[in-house]
Each structure stands twice: as structure tokens, then as C-alpha cells.
Amino acid sequence: MKIRSLELFTVAPRWLFLKVTTESGLVGWGEPVVEGKADTVRAAVEEMADFVVGKDARQIEDIWQVLYRGGFYRGGPVLMSAISGIDQALWDIKGKALGVPVYELLGGSVREKIRVYAWIGGDRPGDVAQEALAKKAAGYTAIKMNGTEEVEWIGSPARLREAVARAEAIRDACGPDFGIAIDFHGRVHKGTAKVLMKELEPVKPLFIEEPVLAENNEALLDLRSCSSIPIATGERQFTRWGFKQLLATGAADIIQPDCSHAGGISELKKIATMAEAYDVAVAPHCPLGPICLAASLQVDFCTPNAFIQEQSLGIHYNQGSDLLDYLVDPGVFDYRDGFVHRLTGPGLGIEIDEEKVRHAAQTGHRWRNPIWRTEDGVVAEW
């Protein structure tokens, strides 16, 4: 089970896929990428290959520890995303070698299906009520949208009225039981977040995501005292150590570690178990591709405090390719009545269409975040 090679593929819309092959020919897939920094993560994976090639693919924990601790400098989005993709691929290999899904190796399933939500509205949300109704008609029971466009340090009353009106329109259109998650995307600073969360309370959102930037998480306790809306955060935090203080202070109701950023399947499961001890729910972040989604689902199916899963089918970022386009069997993510049912195939439970991936990698991508500015010219959070 020695690892023979690591091969990387940059594919549209903004993804990076990793193929790990053993000397026996067994293959595992991972998704190591930071959105907008695919080439940087590619370089990190290629450097880490020196510590991976020739090693026993079954020794997942030991390889993780070597990659994390052996580099002296550790953590952060680039290094942890590189480790995440390698970790996902090794779990895929191990599951395939044993003929079982990854969740069976992590204690077995605790559920038959996991609720999922769909994105609407894009970066600059507009007439979202009709989009929400369309998702409801397609079977979804919850959506997520960006709450605002760019916002000044203290947001204008007009911006706040627009944000609240959009949420109210969805609630009126879709009814009292439809899930409405509102992502502030770190665009809203503390003073404005207080006001906006209070104004949104009558809509009863499923949660408010990233009401402030991750580097300002100390503000979350203040925000929790101002509003009863559950607070979710964590997509820009990495490893169990990155979540330790957030959990210990009780600043969030829901954490959102990303399986392609926080440390892979190994670390996502550990973070989720830590959260369970603090009575905190888990909703893994995943606006990425099919490998990251499959890896996230493997953890969801064996994690009792996972309650909903983000997924990118039809998301506004997916220009040129969508979530299911690189799969041999697009039906493997069994969407029914707002849920994805438990995957049953070995490893990650998906089969990547390698020919299509290789063809797409010939073009690749150079996706970048937009750069936003407020009306007076100051750089704003995207």
C-alpha cells in the first residue's frame, strides 16, 4: 500500500483535484484548494509530496502528523488546505482497500440522510423570493443567501432596510417552516451587525453566518447578547486548535469547518467531536466541488451533531462546470426532499470521471475574488 505518486488537476470553475496512486494501482481523490489561490496550494502539495510518496497509504494519522508538525511552521489556509486534500485522498484509498465507506471506518453511520441547503441570490442579492420558491419547488427545505452587498463600517439605513426586506420577502413567499440562512460573509462590522441581527429577528433565520470576520470573533459574545438568532462561523478557521477558543468561550451556536481547508476528514471529525462536548452543532462549509462534498458527507453520516450540509449545486461561482459534471454517476448524491441520502460506495463513495478531469485541466482556471469598494473608495469586504 505504498504511495507511488501525487498528481494535481486545476479544473473549472475554481477547483483543484488531487489524485493519489499507490504502487498497487489503487487510487484516491482529494480536493486541496483555497479559492483564488489554487496555484499556491498546488505548490504546497507538491512540496509535501516529499513526505508522502513511498509511505504506507494506510497510515493516515501518522502522515497527517508529519505534514502538520514536521514543517515547523503550521496552520493557515494554504498549508491546511494542502493537508486536507491529501488526507481526503488517503481516506478514499483506505475505504476502497477495505471495501467500505469512510464513515464505517469512523464509527459507523448515525443517520440515513442529511439535510442540505441551496444557494440563491449570488454575491449581490436581488429579487431572491422567486429564487427561493424555485428551490422549494425543487425539494429543498432551506436556502442560504448573502445578506448584503458591500457595507461601510457603519451601514446606511437604506442598506439595512434592503437586507431585511429581502429576508422578509422569502419568509412571506416560502412560509414559516422554510429554512432561511443568511450569510453576512464578514462584510458587516460589529456596530452594524448588532442592528441588522436585531432587525432580522422577526424573520426567524435558521442562522446568521459570519456576522463579523473570523479575526473579530471576540465580538460574537456581544452579538449573542443582542439577538436570539443562532450564530454560525468557522469557514475561515483551521484545525482543532483554531476552533478551541471559539468553542470554549461559547461564542457560536453552529460551527462550519471546511473539509478542504480545516485539515481534511481526520480533522473535521475531531473538530465535530469537540463541538459535541460543548453542545454546538456542525454544518460543514462546502461551496466547492464533488470531492469535498463527498468527504464532508462521510463525516456527516457518522456525526450526531451535524445538522445540515452546504453544497454547491447551482451556486453562482460555478461558471463553466457544476458540482456533478466530473462524476461518472451524478446520481450518487441522492437528492430527495431536501436531503442527501447516505452514500454506500467504498471510500468517499464517488467515482471521478478522470478523462473529463484531464480534459478540463488542459484549460484550467484563474479564478479570483472580486475586489469591492464602498462609495467613498475604501476597500470593502467581499
C-alpha positions in Angstrom: 0.0 0.0 0.0 2.9 2.3 -0.6 2.1 5.6 -2.2 3.6 5.9 -5.7 2.5 9.4 -6.9 0.5 12.5 -6.4 -1.0 14.3 -9.4 -2.9 17.6 -9.4 -5.5 19.0 -11.8 -6.7 22.6 -11.9 -10.3 22.5 -13.2 -13.1 24.9 -13.7 -14.8 26.6 -12.1 -12.3 27.2 -9.3 -11.2 23.8 -8.1 -8.0 21.8 -7.6 -8.3 18.0 -7.6 -5.6 15.6 -6.3 -5.1 12.0 -7.5 -3.0 9.8 -5.1 -2.0 6.5 -6.6 -0.5 3.5 -4.7 2.1 1.1 -6.1 -0.7 -1.5 -6.4 -2.7 0.9 -8.6 -5.3 1.9 -6.0 -6.4 5.5 -6.4 -7.8 8.1 -4.0 -9.1 11.6 -4.8 -8.9 14.8 -2.7 -9.7 18.4 -3.2 -6.9 20.7 -1.8 -7.7 24.2 -2.8 -8.1 27.8 -1.5 -10.5 29.6 -3.7 -8.4 32.1 -5.7 -5.1 30.6 -4.6 -5.2 27.2 -6.4 -1.6 27.5 -7.7 -0.3 28.4 -4.3 -1.9 25.3 -2.8 -0.7 23.2 -5.7 2.9 24.2 -4.8 2.3 23.3 -1.2 1.0 19.9 -2.1 4.0 19.3 -4.4 6.4 20.2 -1.6 4.5 17.9 0.8 4.8 15.0 -1.7 8.4 14.5 -0.4 6.9 13.3 2.9 4.1 11.3 1.3 5.5 9.3 -1.7 6.8 5.9 -0.5 4.8 6.0 2.7 2.1 3.4 3.6 -1.2 5.0 2.5 -3.0 3.3 5.4 -1.1 5.3 8.0 -3.3 8.3 7.7 -2.9 9.7 11.1 0.9 9.4 11.1 1.1 11.1 7.7 -1.2 13.9 8.9 1.0 14.5 11.9 4.2 14.5 9.8 2.7 17.1 7.4 1.3 19.3 10.2 4.1 19.1 12.7 7.1 18.3 10.6 7.1 21.6 8.7 7.7 23.6 11.9 5.5 26.5 10.5 2.0 25.2 10.6 -1.7 26.1 10.2 -3.3 28.7 7.9 -5.4 28.3 4.8 -2.7 27.2 2.3 -0.9 24.6 4.4 -4.0 23.2 5.9 -5.8 23.0 2.5 -2.9 21.1 1.1 -3.0 18.6 4.0 -6.8 18.4 3.7 -6.7 17.2 0.1 -4.0 14.6 0.9 -6.0 13.4 3.9 -9.2 13.1 1.9 -7.4 11.0 -0.8 -5.9 8.7 1.8 -9.2 8.0 3.4 -10.6 7.3 -0.1 -7.9 4.8 -0.7 -8.3 3.1 2.7 -12.1 2.8 2.3 -11.6 1.3 -1.2 -9.0 -1.1 0.0 -11.4 -2.4 2.7 -14.5 -2.2 0.5 -16.4 0.2 2.9 -17.4 3.8 3.0 -15.2 6.1 5.1 -17.9 6.6 7.7 -17.7 2.9 8.5 -14.1 3.4 9.5 -15.0 6.4 11.7 -17.5 4.5 13.9 -20.4 3.8 11.5 -23.4 5.7 10.4 -25.7 7.5 12.8 -28.2 8.7 10.2 -29.7 7.6 6.9 -29.7 11.1 5.3 -28.5 14.7 5.9 -30.4 17.9 5.2 -28.8 20.1 2.6 -29.4 23.7 1.5 -29.1 25.5 -1.8 -27.6 28.9 -2.5 -29.6 31.8 -4.0 -29.0 35.4 -4.8 -25.3 35.5 -5.8 -22.8 37.9 -4.4 -25.2 40.9 -4.8 -28.6 39.6 -3.7 -31.6 41.0 -5.6 -35.1 39.5 -6.2 -34.5 36.4 -4.0 -38.1 35.4 -3.2 -38.7 33.9 -6.6 -35.3 32.1 -6.4 -36.2 30.7 -3.0 -39.6 29.5 -4.3 -37.9 27.7 -7.2 -35.6 25.9 -4.7 -38.5 25.0 -2.6 -40.3 23.6 -5.7 -37.2 21.5 -6.4 -37.5 19.9 -3.0 -35.1 21.9 -0.8 -36.3 22.8 2.6 -33.7 25.5 3.2 -31.6 28.1 1.3 -28.7 30.4 2.1 -28.1 33.8 0.7 -25.7 36.7 1.2 -27.4 39.2 3.4 -25.9 42.3 1.9 -23.7 43.8 -0.7 -20.6 45.7 0.4 -21.2 47.6 3.6 -19.5 50.6 5.2 -18.1 50.3 8.7 -21.4 51.7 9.9 -24.0 50.6 7.4 -26.6 53.1 6.0 -30.2 52.7 6.9 -31.0 52.0 3.3 -28.6 49.1 3.2 -30.2 47.6 6.3 -33.8 48.1 5.1 -32.9 46.3 1.8 -31.3 43.4 3.6 -34.3 42.9 5.9 -36.8 43.3 3.1 -35.2 40.5 1.1 -35.4 38.1 4.0 -39.0 39.1 4.7 -39.9 38.5 1.1 -38.6 35.0 1.3 -40.4 34.3 4.5 -43.6 35.6 3.1 -43.2 33.6 -0.1 -42.0 30.2 1.3 -43.9 30.1 4.6 -43.0 29.8 8.3 -41.1 26.5 8.2 -38.8 27.1 5.4 -35.1 27.5 6.4 -33.5 30.8 5.6 -29.8 31.0 6.4 -28.3 34.5 6.0 -24.6 34.9 5.3 -23.0 38.2 6.4 -19.8 36.9 4.8 -17.7 39.0 7.2 -18.9 42.1 5.2 -20.7 43.6 8.2 -18.8 45.2 11.0 -19.8 44.9 14.7 -21.8 48.1 15.1 -23.9 47.3 12.1 -24.2 43.6 12.8 -25.9 44.4 16.1 -28.6 46.4 14.4 -29.1 44.1 11.4 -29.4 40.9 13.5 -32.0 42.6 15.7 -34.0 43.8 12.7 -33.9 40.2 11.2 -35.2 38.5 14.3 -38.9 38.5 13.2 -37.9 36.6 10.1 -36.5 33.8 12.3 -33.5 32.9 10.2 -32.1 29.4 10.5 -28.8 31.1 11.4 -26.6 34.1 10.7 -23.3 33.2 9.2 -20.0 35.1 9.8 -21.7 38.1 11.3 -18.2 39.5 11.7 -14.8 38.5 10.3 -13.1 35.5 12.0 -10.4 37.7 13.3 -13.0 39.6 15.3 -14.7 36.6 16.9 -14.5 38.2 20.3 -17.4 40.3 19.1 -19.7 37.2 18.8 -20.4 37.1 22.5 -21.7 40.7 22.3 -23.8 39.9 19.3 -25.3 36.8 21.0 -26.5 39.1 23.9 -28.2 41.3 21.4 -30.1 38.7 19.4 -31.7 35.2 19.7 -30.7 34.2 16.1 -28.2 31.3 16.1 -24.7 32.3 15.1 -22.7 30.2 12.7 -19.0 30.7 11.9 -15.8 28.8 11.2 -15.2 28.5 7.4 -12.0 30.7 7.8 -10.7 28.7 10.8 -8.3 25.8 10.6 -7.6 22.7 12.8 -9.0 21.9 16.2 -6.7 24.5 17.7 -8.3 27.1 15.6 -11.7 26.2 17.0 -10.6 25.6 20.6 -11.2 29.2 21.8 -14.4 29.6 19.8 -15.9 26.6 21.5 -14.5 27.3 25.0 -16.0 30.8 25.1 -19.4 29.7 23.8 -19.3 32.3 21.1 -21.1 30.3 18.4 -24.1 28.0 18.2 -23.0 26.3 14.9 -19.5 25.8 13.6 -18.7 25.4 9.9 -15.3 23.8 9.4 -14.4 23.2 5.8 -13.2 19.7 4.9 -10.9 21.1 2.2 -9.4 23.8 4.5 -9.6 22.8 8.1 -7.5 19.6 7.9 -9.4 17.0 5.9 -11.7 14.2 7.1 -9.4 13.4 10.0 -9.6 16.9 11.4 -13.2 17.6 10.6 -14.3 14.6 12.6 -12.1 15.7 15.6 -13.5 19.3 15.4 -17.1 18.0 15.3 -16.4 15.8 18.3 -15.0 18.7 20.2 -18.1 20.7 19.3 -20.4 18.0 20.6 -18.8 18.3 24.0 -19.8 22.0 24.0 -23.4 21.3 22.8 -22.6 23.1 19.5 -24.0 21.9 16.1 -21.9 21.4 13.0 -22.8 22.5 9.4 -19.7 21.8 7.3 -18.8 24.6 4.9 -18.6 23.4 1.3 -19.1 25.8 -1.7 -16.5 23.6 -3.5 -16.6 20.6 -5.7 -17.8 17.0 -5.6 -14.7 15.5 -3.8 -15.0 18.0 -0.9 -18.8 17.4 -0.7 -18.3 13.6 -0.6 -15.7 13.9 2.1 -17.9 16.2 4.1 -20.8 13.8 3.8 -18.7 10.9 5.1 -18.2 12.9 8.3 -21.9 14.0 8.4 -23.1 10.4 8.3 -21.1 9.4 11.4 -21.5 12.7 13.4 -24.6 13.1 15.6 -24.3 16.9 15.9 -24.0 17.5 12.1 -27.4 19.1 11.2 -27.2 20.5 7.7 -24.7 20.4 4.8 -23.8 23.1 2.4 -23.4 22.0 -1.2 -22.7 23.9 -4.4 -25.1 22.6 -7.0 -26.1 25.7 -9.0 -24.1 28.1 -6.9 -23.2 31.4 -8.6 -19.5 30.6 -8.6 -20.0 27.5 -10.8 -19.4 29.0 -14.2 -18.2 26.6 -16.8 -18.7 23.4 -14.7 -21.1 22.5 -11.9 -20.9 20.1 -9.0 -21.9 16.9 -10.8 -20.0 17.4 -14.0 -16.9 15.5 -13.1 -18.7 12.4 -11.7 -19.2 9.1 -13.6 -22.5 8.8 -11.8 -24.1 12.2 -11.0 -26.9 10.4 -9.2 -24.6 9.3 -6.4 -25.6 12.4 -4.4 -29.2 11.2 -4.0 -31.1 14.4 -3.5 -34.6 13.8 -2.2 -37.0 16.1 -0.3 -34.2 18.5 0.8 -31.9 15.7 1.9 -28.9 13.7 0.5 -29.2 10.1 1.4 -26.3 8.1 2.7 -23.6 7.2 0.3 -22.9 3.4 0.1 -19.9 3.1 -2.2 -16.4 2.4 -0.8 -14.1 5.2 0.1 -15.6 8.6 -0.5 -18.5 6.9 -2.3 -18.0 8.7 -5.6 -16.2 7.9 -8.9 -14.4 10.7 -10.6 -14.5 10.9 -14.4 -10.7 11.1 -14.9 -10.9 11.6 -18.6 -13.2 14.6 -18.2 -10.9 16.0 -15.4 -7.8 15.6 -17.6 -9.5 17.4 -20.4 -10.7 20.2 -18.2 -7.2 20.6 -16.7 -5.8 21.5 -20.1 -7.7 24.8 -19.8 -7.6 25.1 -16.0 -8.8 28.4 -14.5 -7.5 31.6 -12.9 -10.5 32.4 -10.6 -10.1 35.4 -8.4 -12.3 37.1 -5.8 -13.8 40.3 -6.9 -12.4 43.5 -5.2 -15.1 45.7 -3.8 -15.0 49.3 -2.6 -17.6 51.4 -0.8 -19.0 54.6 -2.3 -16.1 56.7 -0.9 -13.5 54.4 -2.4 -12.5 52.4 0.7 -11.8 48.6 0.1 -14.7 46.6 1.4 -15.0 43.0 2.4 -16.2 40.7 -0.4 
